[in-house]
């Protein structure tokens, strides 16, 4: 399975992995980016701004997520101050991460063989997005393009991440009340 393909015509399209976008660190220090702008807008010349998300090394971002930190906080202590992570818990977390099923802020991709220096993967960070003025004469270094169906999956995750509606959480006490009310009488859940 290949996540990316070489960009043969060097045209910017949705899913293009590019360099040259200043994410606020200066061009030389900015991460690679991935284009989120709708393909139809790019094809039909209706794009005056390019929407680009930053790409980061997957392992750097993964181990700094709140989800992973929760696993670490819940790890058993070995008595000498070291945390012992349960292999099954970590394995399940990593499997969900690389299949894009547990952290909607990020979308995991493997850019190999186009970009070998980022082994084993990159993540699209949907919290680090920039909109830059776009014209046909604007030049970015195009490394490769995300392939199908990964483009569509990434965009679905982006849309689900940005379309969340904040709401108040139900308290644990209220949840327990509902669980007790809905549980069948013959099953002891406590």
Beta strands, then each sheet from edge to edge (+ up, - down):
strand 1: 4-5
strand 2: 16-19
strand 3: 33-35
strand 4: 49-57
strand 5: 76-77
strand 6: 83-84
strand 7: 106-109
strand 8: 122-133
strand 9: 141-146
sheet 1: 1+ 9- 2+ 3- 4+ 8- 7+
sheet 2: 5+ 6-
end
